[in-house]
Amino acid sequence: MSTTTPSKTARPFELLRAVTQRPRDANEYLDRMARSLDRIQSILTDDGETQAGPPEDIALRNHADSSIVSSQATTSRRTDSVIYELTDAWAIPILPNGAPDPARGMALQGIMLCDRQVELRGPVAGMSLGSRWLVAGRAEDDVLRFGEVQVVADEQTGESSHIAAYVLPSADCLLRPEIMTPKFDHRSGRIVACINPAIAAAWVELGVMERQLIDRVAGCPECDAIVSTRKGCRNCGSVHVDTQPMIHHYACAHVGPAEQFDRGGELCCPKCRAHSLIVGADFEYIQGPFDCRECGWSDSQLEMIAECVHCRLRFPLDQATEQEIVAYHVERLDSLVDDSAA
């Protein structure tokens, strides 16, 4: 992947500075970012006090205040940082319900990434402060990666703009991994990902999400919920069936319940009165009929029965539908962020 490792004199930064020209090296890039902190701080605060505004703006400013390092502190502290330049970049706004808004999507001139801070080079009109976007770009390994970002500052320069944004942690993303992992839903009785199927389909169509088939399971023909399976009564499907061992006496061909052959600890045939019977030589044990306690049906065999965990429908297993268990995957920018922070 394309990385640039600054020297130990490089300055850390919490918000990226919009620049109109590509810096000659990483140190110059980081220095420009550090010099912009006073400007961004003045936007977020007024004489040291947080500006009034809507609750969401106040929360954004408080988040930025807690993450901004002052210019003086930045000058005194030095660290190594890794900068990634991503190509084939584009961005799509994310609606509050997590759906994409492709009509407002735009191609970018490039993305600069360092830790969780990104600079989006425009034209990037319409990226308002606090808005959420999904950005995409390729590193040198040619892998297209995606990340949810929140806009924290912008600067207009002629016909183009430069946006400073913050890569949101996975747990704070609208497209967080947890909602794309299939889980058992107690309300529907199905194993599904928590993300709305229509929203997932929209992201899949855009190439952001990858649909992954995890497994196929038996489903209910009535409600598509998963089913439990077991052997049961061939008539009503009940699991409450009883059976008892039978004895087949070779000499007289009598077959009867084993308990009828028991005569005080000695096995005797109730038909021909033969006694001291020896298993294998004189008789064999065989499986007796299955008697259903619910419907009274008696049969020599049981059947594989399915029962829906949702609507409780019982039916032969061969009538079950086949349900796919699907997960979704996004190649995230987090892998670069984690490498950079390491």
N, C-alpha and C positions, 0 to 999 in steps of 0.2 A: 504494500500500500504506500501511497505517497505521503511521507511524513517529513517534517522539518524539526529537528531538535535544537532549540535555542541553547546558548551557552548559559552558564550558571548566573550570568548577570541579567538575564531576562526577568521582566517584572510580571507577577501574576496579575490577573484582572478578573473581575466578576461580570462586567458588561462590555461587549465588544464595541469598539469605536468604529463609526462609519468612515471609510476612507475612499477617496475618489481615484487613487492610483495604487497599483500593487506595490507594497513596500519592497525595498531591496533585499531585506533579510528578515528573519523572525524577530530579532531584537528590535528593529525599527517598528515592526508591526505591533509588538507588545507595548513599546513606548507610546505609540499613538493611542493605543487603547487606554493606557494609564492616564494620559493627558486629558482624555475625554470624561474622566470620572467627575470632575467638578461640574462640567456642563450637565451631565445626567443627574447629579445630585441636586442641582438647582431646579431641574424640572420636577423632581419628586418632592422637594421640600421648599418651604418658604420661611427664611430666617430660623431655620432649625426646627420648625414646626411642620408636621404633616399637613398638607393641604386638605381642605375640605373637599368632599366629593361623594359620589355614590359609594355604597359599601364595597362594591367589587373593585373600584378604583383605589379606595383606601387600603384594601387587602393587598392589592398589587403593589402599591407603594411601600406598605409595611414589609412585604416580602423582598422588594428590591432593597429597601433600607437595610434589612438584616443581612443581605448578601453582598452589598457593595463594600469594598475596601476603600477607605479614603485615600486621596492622592498622597498625603504625607506618609501613611502607613505603607502604601504600595511602594513608595520610594525607598523605604527602609527595609522592606522584606523582598528577598529574591528567591526564585525557585526555578526549577526546570519544567518546561511545559512542552507539549507536543502539538503542533498545528497540522491539521489535515485540510487539504484543498480538494473539494468534491466537484466533479464535473457532471455534465448531463443533468443539471439540477432543475427542479421544478417544485412548485408548491400548490397545495389545494387547501382551501379553508375547511375546517371541521365544524359542522353545525352542533348546537348544544346536545342533540340526541346521539352524537357520534357518527352521523352520516356525512359523506363527502358533499361538497358543493362544487362539482366539476365545472359549472358555468363560470365560476370566478377563478378557476385554476390559471396558473401562469408559469411560463418558463423563466428561469433565473439565469443570470450571467455566471453565477458561481456561488459556492458556499465555502466559508472558512469556518472550521470547527476547532475549538480548543477547550478541553474539559467539557463542561456542559453549556458553553457559550458559543453562539453561532453568529456569523455575519452573513446576511443574505444580500447579494448585490442584484440590483434591479434592471429594468423598471419593475417596481414592486408596489404600485399604487393599490390602495385598498387595505393594506395591512395596518389596521388601527391598533393603538396601544391596548394591550391586554387580550387581543384576539388570539385564537388558537389555529395553528396551521399544521398540516402534515407536509414535511419537506422531504425531498428525495435527492440523492446524489451518489456518484460512483467514486470510490477511491481507486488507487492504482491496481488493486486486485480485480477490478471490473465488476465487483458485486454491487448491485443497486441496493442501497440501504435507505430506511425510512425512519423518521423520528417526529414526534409531536413537539412543537415548540410554541412558546408564548412570547408575543412581541413585548419588549420592554423599552425600546427607544427607536426613533427613526430620524433620518436626516435626508432632506431633499437636496439634490445637487444637479441643477439643470433638468434634463429630461429623465435622469435616473435617480434612484433612491438607494439608500443603504439602511438595512434594518438590523438592529441588534435584538437577538432573541435568546431565550433560555430553553435548553432541551429538558423537557419534563421527565422526572423519574417514571419508571414503568408503572409504579403504583398509583400515580396521579394522572395517568393517561386515560382518555376516553376509550382508546383501543388497547387497554391493558391486557397482558397475557391471560389473566385469570378468567376473563369473560370469553376468551377464545378456546378454552380448554373444556371438553365435554364433561359434564357432571350429571348425577341423577337428579332430576327435577321431581320433587314430591307432588307437585300440583298436576303434572301431566303424566307422570309415571314413565317418562322417557329419559334417555341419556343424551343430552344435547349441550351445546355450547350456549352460554348465557347471552351472547350477542344476538340482537334481532336478526333473523335470517335475511330479511330484505336489505338491511344495512350491510351485513356481511357480503351478500351477493354484489352490492354496489362496489365495495372495496375490491372484491375479487375481479370484477370486470375491469377495474382500473389497473389491475396488476399489482396492487399493494399487498393484498392478502393472498395466501396460497391455501387452497382447500386440501386437507389431508384426510384420507380415509383411514380410520383407526381400526374398525372392526365391523362385522355384521352380526346382528343378533335377531332372535325370533321375536316377532311383534304380534300384537293383537289385531285380528282382521276388522274389529269394530272401531278401536280408538288409537291404534298404532303404538300403544304403550308396550313396554317390555313385558315378558311373561316368565313365570316360574314353570319348571317342568318336573314331572315325576311320573312314576307308574301309578295308575289308578283304575277304578272300575270302568269297564268297557261300555257300560250302559249310561252312567250318570257322571263319570269322571271323578267321583269321590276318592279321596285317599284313605278313607276309613274302611279298610277291607281286612278280613281275618282269614287265616288259613291254618291248617294243622297237618302234620306229617301223616302219611298213609303207609301201610305195610302190604306188600304183595307177597303172599305165600306161594312158593313155587309148586309145591306138591299138589295142592288142590285149586290153585289159581284164585284163591280168595283175596280180595282187596278190601281193606277196611281201615278205619282210624287206628292209629297206633295204640291209643288208650284202651281199645277193646281187646288187644292181645296181652295186656298186662294182667298177670295173675299172681299178685303178691310178690313181685320181683322176678317172676319167671314169665317168659313169653310163650303163650299157648295160642294156637289157632282156634278162634271161636267156631269155625265151620267143621273142621275135621278132627279137632281135639288133639292134634299133634302138640307135643310140649318140648321144652328146652330148645326152642328154635335158636339157630345161630345165624347172625346177619352175614350175608354173602353166600352161605352154604344152603340155608333153608329159605331165606326171604331177603327182600330189599326194601329200603325206604324210598318212597316216591312222594312228590309234591301233591298235596291235596288241592281241591278246588278253592277258589277265592270267593268268599261270601261278603257282599257289600252290606254294611250296617245302615246305609242311608236308603237304598232302594230295594234291598233284598235280592239283588241279582247275584247269581252264582255262575262262575266261569272257570275254566282251567287256566286261563291266561289273563294277564293285565295288559293295559295299553298305555303308551306314552301319552300323557295328558298335559296340556298347557293351561295355565290359569293366569289371566291378566292381573297385574298388580294394581291396575287403576279401576277398571270397571268390573273386575272379578268374573269375567266370562270364562267358562270352561269349554274346551274344545280339543279335538285330537291334534296332536302336535303337527301332523302333516298339513293342517289347514292354516298354520301360522304364516304371517307375512314376513318378509325380510327387511329389517330396518338397518340403515347405515349409521354408524357412529362417526361423526365428523369433527375434526379440530381445524383450527385456522392458525396459520403461521405468518409472521411478519419479520423480515430481515431487518433488525433494528440498528439504529445508530449507536445504541448502548454499547455494542461491542467495541466500537472505536472510542467511545467515552471512557469505558472501563480501562482500555489499554492506555489511554492518555493519562488517566488518574493514577495508574499503578506506579 
